Amino acid sequence: MAKHAPDLALLAAPLDPASETPLYRQLYDALRHAILVGRFAPGSRLPATRALAAELGISRNTVAQAFDQLFAEGYLEGRVGSGTYVSRALPDELLQADAAPTEIVPRHEPSDDGPRALSKRGRETWGLQMYAPHDLLRGIRPFVTGVPALDAFPMETWTRLAARCWRGLPSADLGYGDPAGYGPLRKAIAARLRDARAVRCEPEQVIIVGGTQQAIDIIAHTLINPGDTVCIEDPCYLGASAGLTKAGARLAPIAVDNEGLRVADARALPVQPRLVFVAPSYQYPTGVTMSLARRLALLDWARRSGVWVIEDDYDCEFRYTGRPLASLQSLDTDRRVIYVGTFSKSLLPALRLGFLVAPADLVDAFVAARAVSDRHLNTLEQAVLADFISEGHFDQHLRRMRTLYAERQAALIEAAEHLWSGLIDIQPGHAGLHVVGRLEPGIDGKRIARQADAAGVTSVPLSAFAVRPLRRDGLALGYAAYTPRELRKAAARLAPILEQAHLATE
């Protein structure tokens, strides 16, 4: 026997004709919710569409649309000559009458053991949450590092090339792509690397990835066994240290001085490392460039001991004094260096396009790991970037950005000299998208970062990237993404915080 018709007053909320959500969807949501929480019991008969439409003051077609969706999903059933009913196939014990609201656990306040039911590797990865003094989802604000001038991206040129690619891309390129990347883009990158960075490679050695992070992940999971020792710079880019740890590496932090990684310290380790991660062109976050003597010493050690070297050519395109330095890979005669680059800094982080150049004997293994990772990247974006490079737009953009970034760095240095004099030691940088300001000994950069964050300014402390305590902390200050006016305004907000920290040490 059918249960009595439900009271439509039990709908969660009245329908709102002014809402952006269509009326049929509002009715569908209300009926579905009422069924799931037990307000409309299984077997209950619903009014006919005409009667329900009249009662709710909406069209019969609107009610029919909502009913059709509920029928399709199994919430309703019809009986010939009888009407429409709440499905009896829905078990009473699974419907939550008077269900209590679900407790919402704050995303950043999990238990000490992390989220529930994680694997051992999942718990380890959860514990590697990278330090973020800023939340980029709140907007990019001074002095966030590693962000290019988004306002200066040649959008008109890019969209024109994208439209042309959509029209002309062969149908064969619309299926699954080569895990190693789009052929013309690999060819364009190889040609440019040979000219601009003296990298020795063929297109077949170039593997397209979703940025530096994925490149590190592929390399680490291909070459590192759990428990292997890996040398990292100290302080170091946290994406690298986290990615290597995720692969099971035991990290050995090696100090960075004014010539780069202290190779002698790495050679003196009691255990033979499997791999070394370095950013010789412009080390993040210190901004140091590795000297030629250190580069040669690193390569000699790698050749003699069989150590692999990841060269992260961070910010290599933006050098403001002299000619760009040749890559470390160009000096490698034993094929120990794996070269990694990204377009996140030279173009846009949102593109999620980067590359690695593998020694010839590692290509197949890296491509296999790349395929397992996410099969392949967006072919259209790769095709647009291939044209952007091969037609000269990329080099033209870099020339414009070097001029723009030099001007923005000069504006920051001028503001620092005027507002921060005697509070921080800051010198013009010869490359990159940020400069480093050294604090007086005893001043905690992390405390300054917290206070600056409350004042609407981002300052990235060097100590946040260091494994061992620094003799002298500092702040990495990005300038590339901000106008001179924005930089001066942010510098003025940071000034009293620096002054207070300085007075506290006297």
Buried (B, 14 or more C-beta within 10 A) or exposed (E): EEBEBBEBEEBEEEBEEEEEEEBBBBBBBBBBBBBBBBBBBBBBBBBBBEEBBEEBEBEBEBBBBBBEBBBEEEBBBEEEEEEBBBBBEBEEEEBEEEEEEEEEEEEEEEEEEBEEEEEEEEEBBEEBEEEEBBEEEEEBBBBBBBBBBBEBBBEEBBEBBBEEBEEEBEEEBEEEBBBBBBBBBBBBBBBBBBEBBBBBBEBBBBBBBBBBBBBBBBBBBBBBEEEBBBBBBBBBBBBBBBBBBBBBBBBBBBBBEEBBBBBEBBBEEEEEBBBBBBBBBBBBBBBBBBBEEBBEBBBEBBBEEEBBBBBBBBBBBBBBEEEBBBBBBBBBEEBBBBBBBBBBBBBBBEBBBBBBBBBEEBBEBBBEBBBEBEEBBBBBBBBBBBBBBBEEBBBEBBEEBBEBBBEBBBBBBBBBEEBBEEBBBBEEBBBBBBBBBBBBEEBBBBBBBBBBBEEEBBBBBBBBBBBEEBEBBBBBBBBBBBBBEBBBBBBBBBBEBBBEBBEEEE
